[in-house]
C-alpha cells in the first residue's frame, strides 16, 4: 500500500495520481493507494479540512470540486474500489467527517451545495456480501447513488445504494434512506419516507433569531431551489374505507332515542 500524507501534486510508478495545484496541506491528510491507475482530482479552491481517501482497487476516480462560498469545509472519509467513481460537487459543506463508499464499479455523485451534518454515511455497498443459501446468488450487490443539489442530510443519517435524492430535499435525523426521494421533500425514519412535500430550506441558522421573525431575510432565499415536488414518490395515502351498510346502520341506531329504536326494530322484523 502506498500512503501519501500531504495534499499536493503526486504520481507514482503504479499509475496512481493526485491532481491538485492548490496550497500544500499536511494536516489531517491521509491518501492510500492499494491498487494502480487511480486518480484523485481536487480543485485548488476546495476547502479541505479533513481527508482520508482509500483506493482499494484499480482505475478508481475521485473528483472534488471548488468551494467558493462560506461553508463548514470538506471533511470526508472516501473509499473507492475497482473502476468506481466518487464525485463531490462545488460548495458542499460537512459539519463532521462524512463517509462515502463506492466499490465494485458503482458511482456516488454528490451535487452542488449539499449540506452534511455529523456522522453521515453514503454507501453504495454493505462491505460484506450476503447470499441466498438456496441459490447461492448474491442478494446485496453494490449500487450507485445520486444526491441532488442543495440537499440537507441531518446527523447520523445513512443513504444506501440504489438511491436518488432529488434536489432541495431534507433527510431527517438518524434516517436510513433505502428508496429514492423526490425533490423538495422532507423524509424521515428508518426506512425513510416522505412526510412533507413542496418544501424549501435555507442555510442561515435560527439559533440567533428573534421570536416570530419573518423568514427568509433579504438575500437569504435560494430561488433556484424553491420548486414544487415533481414526483409523488409512491407516497402512502390514508384510505378511509366505508363501513358495511349494516354496521353503519347499527352505529347510527345507538344514538337514536329509545322509542325510535324500538320502532326501527319493529319495522325491520315486519
Secondary structure, 3 states (H helix, E strand, C coil): CEEECCECCEECCCCCEEECCCCCECCCEEEEECCCCCEEEECCCCCEEEEEEEECCCCCEEEECCCCCCCCCEEEEEEECCCCEEEECCCCEECCCEEEEECCCCEEEECCCCEECCCCEEECCCCCCCECCCCCCECCCCCCEEECCCCEECCCCEEECCCEECCCCEECCCCEECCCECCCEEEECECCEEEEECCCCCCCCCCCCCCCCCCCCCCCCCHHHCCCCCCCCCCCCCCCCCCCHHHHHHHHHCCCCHHHHHHHHHHHHC
